[in-house]
């Protein structure tokens, strides 16, 4: 048999690294397995005739079918809840499943959602191409750190505020406490995607957020070998106001609502019992095990990756080929002050750079790299690079890309665990490839898609270039050829 070890509460008083190793553990009394066993089973045997009714009605805790719950998944759910300071957590099949599940549990046709404009492209597609089709209206806040902008976007029908702790890829950090306060004044919960920060750098629930979501595929698992996601819930939000009729008005077979049965845990129980299993975003127990293995080294990896990212960002900011570096860890970032308030152990390791030479420069650097892996993923132990305009944002119009700040010269970097000197040398190889093409635009030129660098930014080449670059004609010929 397996039993839960007592150490799984967020308030255990132990340090983060200790909790990432021990919180939520199972104790295998039958065989003595120290790691969590992998329960690869579709269903669970019922003891007798009455057992099924007791389990399905919720009168008794236990497992009936892995789509509704599995002991391997439960162990890692308790662990991430402990690390985020949450009351409960649900493991789902992907980060996209986590965002979708969290929002579907809150929204009905006719409702309104306010989101930061600076969010993961997959999430933006979910909001604009699917939730709107289901009758939900979406408003985007272009200044996610500005509480007044969020306040102005809220309507009587607003039911969710949504943002990312470290937005992908522009690093315009969310002022979590200020936005949560705005939402709570209007009786609206704040949902924060904490994928890029992880609970090692910031725990949004401690700053007033009500729900946290993760793509566990990224830093939590850490090795680029598994998909998964989490929905983590806090406590104290009043779900019984009538704004969420699925929780406060819809009655179950016992005649009670979710709020009457579960109080401030009504939302997470509704997700676990009805939303996640019915939409089928259920992970394999093997994936649950691999995610738990990854979490055990989370602090070591994120600390090292954040330190390396800062060094790489500083190197890139000093290069004449680089128009700007969007990294909140740089003193020059307009979002550095907000980041300083929330992050004490680092600023994350995913950021964007914009090359002054636009797409020709991006192509030259991208193809010259030997250590960075060219792929669409983040949070891997290996360093990754991607050109968003032609990949993740390829279906967006030029106007939409311009609004999101995704220019032709923009590259997204995810810094891994390699020696930082090797990463810098690899990027220098890419910069040399740009120089070999003569692909450096003057600083006051566009980056290839109509996005001029900010001359007020000391990391911008606009602060360094005193004269027009004589190689502009050569670059024009290259751009025409490309």
Secondary structure, 3 states (H helix, E strand, C coil): CEEECCCCCHHHCCCHHHHHHHCCCEEECCCCCCCCCCCCCCECCCCCHHHHHHHHHCCCCCCCECCCCCHHHHHHHHHHHHHHCCCEEEEECCHHHHHHHHHHCCCCCCCEEEEECCCCHHHHHHHHHHHCCCCCEEEEECCCCCHHHHHHHCCCCEEEEEEECCCCCCCCCCCHHHHHHHHHHCCCEEEEECCCCHHHHCCHHHHCCCEEEEECCCCCCCCCCCCCEEEEECCCCCCCCCCCHHHHCCECCCCCEHHHHHHHHHHHHHHHHHHHHHHCCCCCHHHHHHHHHHHCCHHHHHHHHHHHHHHHHHHHHCCCCEEEEECCCCCCCCCHHHHHHHCCCCCCCEEEEEECCHHHHHHHHHHHCCCCEECCCCCCCCCEEECHHHCCCCCCCHHHHHHHCCCCCEEEEECCCCCHHHHHHHHHHHHHHHHHHCCCCCCCCECCCCCECCCCCCCCHHHCCCCCCCCHHHHHHHHHHC
